């Protein structure tokens, strides 16, 4: 099973989307937890709460990852308006 060009295009578009959302977070310290949180949402697993996500994203440092993800989610002091605006990437018709 090889990778199709469509898969690579989708991966590239998703990467651009995540990057746009990351820039809108307003502070560089939020970038890594946001990327981990996004990865945790996309990885297999029935539970999408922070602790199981931390275990899947960073199995070698679950406690630290859990704390980082929890802080990211619980202290969500970014601008909702900026996030919504940045998520409106141009899409193909």
C-alpha positions in Angstrom: 0.0 0.0 0.0 1.7 3.2 -1.2 0.8 6.7 -0.5 -1.4 8.4 -3.0 -0.9 12.0 -4.1 -4.3 12.8 -2.6 -3.1 11.6 0.8 0.0 13.8 0.6 -2.2 16.8 -0.5 -4.5 16.3 2.4 -1.6 16.0 4.8 -0.1 19.2 3.5 -3.4 21.0 3.7 -4.0 19.8 7.2 -0.4 20.9 8.2 -1.1 24.3 6.8 -4.4 24.5 8.7 -2.8 23.5 12.0 0.0 26.0 11.4 -2.5 28.8 10.8 -4.3 27.9 14.0 -1.0 27.7 15.9 -0.1 31.3 14.8 -3.4 32.6 16.1 -2.8 31.2 19.6 -1.0 34.4 20.4 2.0 33.0 22.3 4.8 30.7 21.2 4.5 28.6 24.4 1.1 27.3 23.3 2.4 25.8 20.0 3.8 22.5 21.2 0.8 21.7 23.5 -1.6 22.6 20.7 0.2 20.3 18.3 0.2 17.5 20.9 -3.5 18.1 21.6 -4.3 18.0 17.8 -2.3 14.8 17.4 -4.1 13.3 20.4 -7.4 14.0 18.9 -6.5 12.3 15.7 -4.7 9.2 17.1 -6.6 6.0 17.6 -8.3 5.6 20.9 -11.8 5.7 22.3 -11.1 8.3 25.0 -10.2 11.8 24.0 -9.7 13.2 27.4 -6.3 14.7 28.3 -4.7 11.8 30.3 -5.2 9.0 27.7 -4.2 11.5 24.9 -1.0 12.3 26.8 -0.2 8.6 27.1 -0.6 8.2 23.3 1.3 11.4 22.3 4.2 11.1 24.7 4.4 7.7 26.3 7.8 8.3 27.8 6.7 11.3 29.7 3.0 10.9 30.3 2.8 12.9 33.5 4.5 16.0 32.0 2.5 15.7 28.8 -0.7 15.3 30.8 0.1 18.5 32.8 1.0 20.4 29.6 -2.2 19.3 27.8 -4.4 20.0 30.8 -2.9 23.5 31.2 -3.4 24.2 27.5 -7.1 23.2 27.7 -7.9 24.6 31.1 -6.2 27.9 30.6 -7.6 28.6 27.1 -6.9 32.3 27.1 -6.5 32.7 23.4 -8.8 34.8 21.2 -11.8 32.7 19.9 -12.2 35.3 17.2 -8.6 34.9 16.0 -8.9 31.1 16.0 -12.1 31.2 14.0 -10.7 33.7 11.5 -7.5 31.7 11.1 -9.4 28.5 10.5 -11.1 30.0 7.5 -8.4 29.0 5.0 -9.2 29.3 1.3 -10.6 26.0 0.1 -10.9 24.6 -3.4 -14.3 25.0 -4.9 
